[in-house]
């Protein structure tokens, strides 16, 4: 199976005359269930007292995770989560219960499925709330959290500057851009990004696609994140800009930046005239295959950091 995946991956690399990497199968190389956001997630302590200090207007004083009380606000309860030093707000609410549910929505968006929540799946309240009609809570809109969606300009594609600034806000690692002018008609730019985890890559890719959809562009594209369920490679095809989100080891092994930098008029300057079999025979896939076949390959350490990357 690994051999077939590798061959399909190389086929995508060499097929420069069509829209490359639209195949979903190469994206499903590995599945990882290990939590990678735990070290970056700061969860407020679970407290069971609602006693407020008169000198302190803002306290984490409810019995719920991620709920903050502020007596200076009209709606005194808010949902917050802290990731890598950035506080992400889920909004203000009348009750601690509503804020607790909003916090769970933040966890669902930004963290892996096994992160602690106030109402895990199957919890009595989690089931009952689906039928409740008298609660003043609604899930915060995804585009309003952390880095908002890129400001929508109707009928206008995203610019390279907009994409780069959005990725910078989302703490993308080692962003590299290839100008495809004279290289390929696939798009205007190809952007490569390293992500810390599946959740990190998914958040960045979703941000771009949601921003693009908000512009209501009329074309033949079905915008979405390719390989969204994969843990090492996702693609956000924004029509004029194609963005690859990869884990560090996957990016190092595939070396797609080199591939696109060596394109000339939709043909690779080194192996553009080779067939798939000729390419495989000449360049081989030994490192890739050894990596995929190694059950103990160093994909990530306890903090979700791939090898070969300087983490800042």
NORDADA-V250913 format. One record per backbone hydrogen bond with DSSP energy under -1.0 kcal/mol. CO is the residue of the C=O (numbers start at 1). NH is the residue of the N-H. Records with the same first field share a line. If there is no record, write none. Layout:
CO: NH  NH
This chain:
1: 5
2: 6
3: 7
4: 8
5: 9
6: 10
7: 11
8: 12
9: 13
10: 14
11: 15
14: 16
24: 27
25: 28
37: 40  41
40: 84
42: 82
53: 56
57: 71
59: 61  69
62: 47
66: 80
68: 78
69: 59
70: 73
76: 70
77: 93
78: 68
79: 90
81: 88
82: 42
83: 86
86: 83
88: 81
91: 79
93: 77
95: 99
96: 100
97: 101
98: 102
99: 103
100: 104
101: 105
102: 106
103: 107
104: 108
105: 109
106: 110
107: 111
112: 115
120: 123
123: 127
124: 128
125: 129
128: 131
141: 144
142: 145
143: 149
153: 156
159: 163
160: 164
161: 165
162: 166
163: 167
164: 168
165: 169
166: 170
167: 172
168: 171
173: 194
176: 192
178: 190
180: 183  184
182: 265
183: 266
188: 180
189: 242
190: 178
191: 244
192: 176
193: 246
194: 173
197: 201
198: 202
199: 203
200: 204
201: 205
202: 206
203: 207
204: 208
205: 209
206: 210
207: 211
208: 212
209: 213
210: 214
212: 215
213: 216
215: 155
226: 235
227: 230
232: 247
234: 245
235: 226
236: 243
238: 240
240: 188  189
241: 238
242: 191
243: 236
244: 193
245: 234
246: 195
247: 251
248: 252
249: 253
250: 254
251: 255
255: 259
256: 260
257: 261
258: 262
260: 263
262: 269
267: 264
268: 272
271: 274
275: 279
276: 280
277: 281
278: 282
279: 283
280: 284
285: 289
286: 290
287: 291
288: 292
289: 293
290: 294
294: 297
297: 299
301: 304
